[in-house]
Amino acid sequence: MSLSRRGLLAAGGGAVGALAASAPTAAAHGDRGRAVRTGFDRLAADGYAALAGERVGVVTNPTGITRDVRHIVDVMHADDRVDLTAVFGPEHGFRGTAQAGGSEGRYDDPATGLPVYDTYLKSGQPLADVFTASGVDTVVFDIQDAGARFYTYIWTLFDCMQAAATAGKRFVVLDRPNPVTGRAALGPVLDKRFATFVGREPIAQAHGMTVAELALLFNGEFLTQPVDLSVVTMKGWRRTDFFDGTGLPWVPPSPNMPTPETAVVYSGTCLFEGTNLSEGRGTTRPFELLGAEGVDRRWAEAANALELPGVRFREAYFAPTFSKFQGKTVGGVQLHVHDRESFDPVRTGIGLLVTAKRSWSGFAWRPDNWIDKLTGTTSVRTLIDAGADTDEVVGAWAADLAAFRAVRRRYLRY
């Protein structure tokens, strides 16, 4: 992988490139009153100069908001300095009315009258055709990520970049914080044999990057045809910041990501989607509550015996209102993260899988081996089935993770 072969396209691009090149000026982590300015904040403060004279379409969802919780589409539509002509909705939709695995389809937005196009499950030429039909010159992306490879918005980003390149459109990414910090990449790196919409390219399970940094990485390493890319970085964000240290309002990026605390555990406990246990969908604590019929206190005891850093496990019982075990009372665990700095979500997820299999005879993988798509490898499943402990499973991806971290470092902007 080479940074030079793409020349860091985002270093150019006029006003946006200048913003991207500037260094963040933040007070020390935890300073009271420090506020992060998002990419949109900086773009708007510059009078949308980087978009002057262009017909603009925005890929966004309910997370695309200002500090005073106005949606950026509403703000831009009301401002004569920008020619906003279209909106593109991802999974869950532009206004966020759809559950997991759904979208809002094609419609005209009642608030602005703008045409809304559906991007969900579209890629390649069909998505390029959507951009062409919309008549836009520039596609702008502004969506809050959750920090995990299998969170689909970053692959909406990838697909839209690829389609914009095919359609000859310019692409601008407005940056937002990684809510679980950008300190480190963790977990297995995707094997391309398992590429799906929950992982298109070989990045780590917890990538530790912002969406703008990912866009630079995608353009520099993975797109066969690079797009004319610019990014607008944040001001005031530091890699050690959790979301509650940014001063920004949290909007659930999807129905089962209700709080920033959900994002803290998500990159590890989402692995339970690949099992016959509930990952907590249909509860008020998705991905923090895990369980199944027949699970009892032995799982929490086994998980606590691992002495995983930063987290404790409570024996818990709950009845999901939808998804797995709908309306049934199940037993399991609730994660209680008491030290976010030392907590490793991916290692924790592996430890929970190992102990679930050992403490509950009913444990099973999903028949379609979805766990291989989530982890991006067969090794997690096969090692756990072979009786490996947490250290053995985690150690299996060390070399691939080290290689990814070296590449990742070239694209970090904070």
N, C-alpha and C positions, 0 to 999 in steps of 0.2 A: 504494500500500500504506500502511496506516495502523495504527499501534500503538493509537491511542485507541479504535478501533471495537470492540475486544474487551476493553479495559479491563484487560489483563493479569490474567486470571482467577487465575493462580497467585499473585498477591499476597495472595489470601485463602486460605481453606481451613484455618483453625485452626492447629494445631501445625505442620503441614507448611509452611503459608505462612510462619509465623514463621521456620522453619529456612531457607526459601528466601530470605527477605529479609536474613538475616544476612550480613555480609561475611566472606570467607575470611581466615583469619589464618595465613599461611604464612611460613616463613623464606625467606631469599633462595634463588633457584634454585641447586641444586647443594649446599646445605648438608647435611652429613652428619647422618644421623639424622632428617631431616625425613620425616614419613610423611603421606600423604594419607588422609583418612577419606572413604569413599564415602557416597553417599546412604543405602545400607542401614546402614552403620555408625552413622550419625547417627539413623536411624529406630529402630534397635534400642536405642541408648543412651538414647533417650527413652521406652523401654518400649512402643513401638508405639502411643503415645497417639493419634497421628493416625489410627489404624485401629480404635480402640476401638469395640466394639459393632457392627462391620460384618463381613459375610461376605466374605472376601478371596480373589481369584484372582490368580495371578502369571504374567505372560508372561516367560519366562526360558529359559535354556539353560545349558550347563556353565560359562559365564563368570560366572554369578550366584553368586559365592563371597565368603566372608569373608576377612580377612587370613590366617587360619590354615587356609585352603582347605577349609572346610566349605561345602556348598551352602546357600544361603539358604532353600530350601524345606525342607531337613532341619532347619535351625535353627528356622525359624518353626513348623514342624509340631510340634516338641517343646516349644514355649513356650505356656503357657496364656494368655498376655496377648494373643495374636492368634488369630483364628478363620480359619485358612487352610483353604479348602474345595475349591480347584481349582487346576490348573496348565494353562497354555496354551503349547504348543510351537511354535516357528517353523521355518523351513527348517533342516534337519539334526537337528531334534528337541530336546526338553527335555533328554534325557541325551546328545545328540550322537552318535547311532549312525548317522545317514544321511549319505551323500555329497552333493555339490552337486546341487541339483535334486530332493532327496528329503526326506521327513519320516518321523515315527514313527507317525503315525496316532493313533487313539483307543485308549487302554488305561488300566489302573490301575497306578500306579507301585508296583513291588514293595517299595521301601524304606519308603514312607509309607502306601500304600493309597489315596492321593489319585487322583481321576480326572484324567487328562491328556487335554486336547482339542487337536486339531490346527488351527493357524491358517494353515498354509502354503497359499498361493494362494487364500485366502478373504478376501473384503472385502465392504463394503456390508452389505446385509441378511443374507446367509448367515452372515457373521461375527457380526453383531449377534444372530442367532438362537443361535449358539453361546454367547455371553455370557448370554443369557436362560436357555437350557437349563441352564447351570452353576449358576444360583441365586445368583451372587455379587452383592454390592452395589457393590464397588469392585474395579477392575482395576489391578494394580500392574505396572509395567514395569521390569525390571532386566536389561539385556543390554549387554555390552561391544561398542562400535562400532569400526570401523577407520578412520573419517574420510573415506570416499569416498562420493559420491552413489550409485554403483551397488552399494554393499554393502547387501544386501536388508533387514537388520534395521531400518534407519531407516524403511523403508516398511512393515514389519510394525508399527512404532510408529505411523506415520501411519494405516494401515488400522484398527488396534485403537482408536485415538483416535476415528476416525470412527464405527466400529461401536459403541463405548461410548456416544457421544452419541446414536446412534439407539436404543440399548437403554435409555437413561436411567441409565447407570452412571457413577459417579465414576471418575476416572482419576488415578493417582499415578505419577510418574516418579522413580525413584531414580537419581541421576546417577553416572556413571563417567567417567574421563578420556578425552578424545580422545587416542589413543596417539601421534599425530604432531604434537602441540601444537595450540593454538587460535590461533596467531598471525595467520593470514591465510586468506582464501578465495582459491582459485586455479582457473583453468580456465574452460571455457565454461559458461554457464548454460543449463539445459534449456529447449528450446522445447517447449511443451505438445503440439505435434503428434507428438512422439516419446515421450510418456509411457507407461511400462511399469512393471513391478515393479522394474526397476533404475533408476527415476527417475520418480516420480509428479508432482513439482512443480518449478517453476523455481528450483533452487538450484545453486550452483557445483559443479563436479566434485569439488574438494576443499573441503569447506564450512567447515572450521576451527571447528566448534562441538561442544559436548557434546550428548549425547542430550536432556538437560533443556532446553538452549537451543533445540535443534531442535523439541522439543515446544511450547515457547512460540511459536516462529516459525510452526509449523504451525497452532496454534490461533488465532494473531493474523492470519494472512495467507491461509491456504489452505482450512481446513475450512469448508464451507458452513453447518454447524451446529456451533458450538463446544461442546466437551466441558467438563464441570466438572473442570477441571485443577488439580492441585497438583504442585509439584516439590520434591524434597528435594535441595538442592545438596550438593556436597562441601565439605570443609574442608581447606585446605592445598594445593589444586591451583592452579597458576599457568599462564597461557596459554603460557608458554615451556617448559613441562615436556614432554619426551618420556616415554614410559611407564616407561623404566628409572629415571627420576628420582622416581617416585611412591612407591617402596617397596612397591607392590602386586604380588602374584603374577600372572603371565601365564598364562592358559588360552587355547589356540587357539579363537577364536570360531567358526571353521569349519575343516574338515580342511586346507584349502590356505592357512591363515593361521597357520602354526606358531609364528612368533616376532614380537616387536614390529618387528624389522628388515623383515619382510615387509610390514608395514603402511606403513613409511616409503616404499616404492617403489610400493605397490599402486595408488594413485590415478592413476599414470601408466602403468605397464606392463600393467595390466588391459586397456588398449585393444587389446592383441594378441589378446584373445579375438575381436575383430572382424576378424581376418586369418587367413590360412592358415598362420601360424607358431605354434609352440607357445609358450604363456605360462608354461611350466615346470611345469604340472600333471603329477603323476606323478614328480616329482623331489623331492629334499629341500630345494630352494630355489625353490619356485614364485614366479613374478613377479620373481625375480632372475635366473633363467636363461631366455633366449629363443632360439628357433632353429627351423630347418627343414632338411630334406634339401637339399643343394646349397649351403647358406650356408657361406662360408669367412671367412678373416681380413679380407677387405675391409670387412665390416660393422663390426667393432670399430675398424678404422683410420678409417673415415669418421665413426663416432660420436665417437671421441676427438678428431678434428679439429674438432669443433664447440666444444670447450673449454667444455662445460657446467659450471656451478659445482657443486662438491661431490661429483662423481662421476667415476669412470673405468670403462672398459669393457675386459674381458678376453676374448680369443678363447676360446671354450669349446665342448666337445663333450659330449653327454649322450644318454642313452637313456631316455625316459619309460617308466614302468611301467604307465601308463594314460593315457587321453585322447589327444590328437593324437600321432601317430607312435609309438604304443605299441610298445615292443620294438625300435625302430629307432634307430640312432645318427644324431644330427643335429648340425649345426654352428650356432654363433650367438655370443651374448655373455653374459657375466655382469656385472651391475652391481656395482660396489664403491663404496659411498657412504662417502667419507672425511671429509666435513664436512656434517653434518645441518643445521646452521644456514643454510648458503647453498644447499643442495640444493633444487631446485624439481622435484617429481616429475612434475607435469603437463607442464611445458616439456620435461623429459627424455623423457617418453613420446612427445611430438610429434617431438622430434629423432630418436628411434629409428625411428619410423615413416617419416620423411622419408629417413633414410639407408638403411633396409632396402629401400625401394622403389628407391632409386637404385643400390644395390650388388648387388642380387640380382634377376635377371630373372624369377624365379618368383614374386615377390611378388604377392599378390592379396587383396582384401577378401573376407570371407565373402559368399556369394551373396545372403544375405538383408539385406545392409547393416546388420548388427548394430552396426557401428561408429557408425552414426547414433544408435542407441539409447543406446550407452555415452557418447558425447560430448554427446548431446542436440541435435545439429545436423547439417546436411549439410555445413557449411563445412569441417570438418576433412578429410573424405574428398575433397570436390571440389577444395579448394585443393591438397592433396598430389598428386592426380591431374593437376592443371594445372601441376605443377612448382614450386609455392611452397616457399620455404625456411622454416625454423623460426620466424623472426621474423615473417614474413607470416602464418603460421597462427595464432600466438599473438596477434598484433595484432588479428585479426578479432573476438575476443570482448571486447576491452577495455571498450567502452561498457557492454555488458550486465553484465560483472563489476563495474564501478564502481557500477552501480545496485544490484546485489545486495548489495554490501558496505555500502552506506548503510542498506539495510533490515536486514541482519544485525546491524549495530551496536546497534540498539534492543533486541535480545533477549539480548545477552551478559550473563552474570552473574558473571564473574570478571575 
